[in-house]
Amino acid sequence: MTRPWRRRHLGTEADRATFRTLHSASLAAPALRTGLNHDSAERSVRHLHALLGTPAVALTDTATALAWHGGGQHHEAQCAAFAVATLERGSTRMFDRDDISCPVSGCEIRTAIVSPLVVEERVVGTLQTFTGHATAGLARAVDEVARWVSGQLELAELDASRTRLMEAEVRALRAQISPHFIYNSLTAIASFVRTDPDRARDLLMEFADFTRYSFRRHGDYTTLAEELRSIERYLLLEQARFGDRLRVTLRIAPEVLPVAVPFLCIQPLVENAVRHGLEDAEAGGHIRIEARDQGQDCVIEVEDDGAGEDPDVVRRALAGDAALDSTGLGNVDSRLRNAFGDDFGLVVETARGAGTRVVVRVPKFSAGVHA
């Protein structure tokens, strides 16, 4: 006979205390992962207060109070001085009745324990706990919580550094957009002004949309649909110059169009196929672009039947040799790995005279990645 399920208590009191501690920490973490500022301090300080269980808790930067939670808020004015004094020592400090003046009758705050918050060996602020009576155990607890807060702030700094790196890499890639391509596109457009003004006008609009997308200032990610739309504009402009010499095949699965990809991660591969695969071929050539659904991933392939390249040159470009990476292969590979992990770098298949195939694999869903 099956017994009906009954809700039971969450273990012992120690188990419940552990759960409460972990729950409070998990609630404070998201705000701290954005860095130390007034907003993140206000959103996290109440959870740190619950974590420590003292009458009051405050967060400061190196010179000013950012947030206070608990009773005795008239002591908030002293936080800045406590922060400066703690930063001078560089380690946890305790302030007693001689340091805390209180004109308020019945105020339970008599002691403050202040621990520095350290990010990459640099003190960025303090965690301050206010209580009536300090113990060695409480001091150790405050110190450990401050270490945990510092760890969350370090993760925030890492995220910010990664974002700055990606932005710098995108700027570098934009700088590589060939002035030769821009000149040739405008020349091709000009050649149609008298003979086919409607086509000239359409090409000029495509050129404007292409440059607007390539130099946009917001967002580290875009959808595959947007990236492919920009690639289509690029190829229309190149076909205006090459004519029938440039042949293109597109095979795109509709279900992968909303997938988020790093901005300008496919376009440089297509530009590479045109510039190094076909530009010097008298008979022109064929470019194939395919995007397909593969389980949890989206797989994108860019292939040309052009001149190909020495595999050793490609390996050096992917390894970061800027002298060889004229088309941004290393840049794209680096951004894919930063966004999704080392399992998602470029795969390049090429040889002299054998054309080139570049495979990009991206997860269809990835935490923190949104177009």
ZIPEWO-V815153 format. One record per pair of residues at least 4 apart in sequence whose ideal C-beta (glycine too) atoms are under 6 Angstrom apart, sorted by sequence separation. I is the first residue (numbers start at 1). J is the second residue. If there is no record, write none. Layout:
i->(I;I)
j->(J;J)
//
This chain:
i->(11;19;28;40;41;78;89;95;134;192;211;222;238;242;261;271;272;273;274;275;281;309;317;325;328;340;10;52;60;61;68;95;102;118;119;222;294;309;316;325;337;10;34;60;278;350;58;59;86;116;117;192;193;239;278;292;317;49;59;68;117;192;238;316;317;336;337;349;31;48;291;336;58;116;320;348;65;189;290;313;318;31;32;45;57;114;115;317;318;333;346;347;31;82;97;129;235;289;317;333;45;56;65;114;189;273;55;56;65;96;189;288;318;28;55;56;64;112;113;63;95;213;287;344;41;112;28;60;94;127;285;286;27;28;49;111;285;49;58;93;109;113;285;45;110;127;185;24;46;60;92;111;210;340;45;108;209;210;41;42;62;281;24;41;113;340;24;115;206;277;38;86;115;278;113;117;273;277;82;86;206;115;273;82;117;118;224;225;270;117;224;269;75;119;227;314;72;119;223;224;256;87;231;238;72;203;224;230;256;119;246;255;221;227;231;245;247;248;249;250;251;252;253;259;86;94;253;221;222;309;256;308;83;308;308;308;308;308;308;79;306;305;92;304;185;188;304;55;188;55;166;303;272;302;184;301;268;268;300;299;61;268;297;298;60;60;297;298;265;58;57;262;56;54;55;55;52;54;262;36;36;269;173;261;259;260;260;36;33;32;35;33;34;29;33;221;223;222;221;176;173;173;169;169;166;162)
j->(15;23;32;44;45;82;93;99;138;196;215;226;242;246;265;275;276;277;278;279;285;313;321;329;332;344;15;57;65;66;73;100;107;123;124;227;299;314;321;330;342;16;40;66;284;356;65;66;93;123;124;199;200;246;285;299;324;57;67;76;125;200;246;324;325;344;345;357;40;57;300;345;68;126;330;358;76;200;301;324;329;43;44;57;69;126;127;329;330;345;358;359;44;95;110;142;248;302;330;346;59;70;79;128;203;287;70;71;80;111;204;303;333;44;71;72;80;128;129;80;112;230;304;361;59;130;47;79;113;146;304;305;47;48;69;131;305;70;79;114;130;134;306;67;132;149;207;47;69;83;115;134;233;363;69;132;233;234;66;67;87;306;50;67;139;366;51;142;233;304;66;114;143;306;142;146;302;306;112;116;236;146;304;114;149;150;256;257;302;150;257;302;109;153;261;348;107;154;258;259;291;123;267;274;109;240;261;267;293;157;284;293;260;266;270;284;286;287;288;289;290;291;292;298;126;134;293;262;263;350;298;350;126;351;352;353;354;355;356;128;355;355;143;355;237;240;356;108;241;109;220;357;327;358;241;359;327;328;360;361;125;332;361;362;125;126;363;364;332;128;129;335;130;129;130;131;129;131;339;124;125;358;264;362;364;369;371;153;152;152;156;155;156;152;156;369;371;371;371;328;328;331;331;335;335;338)
//
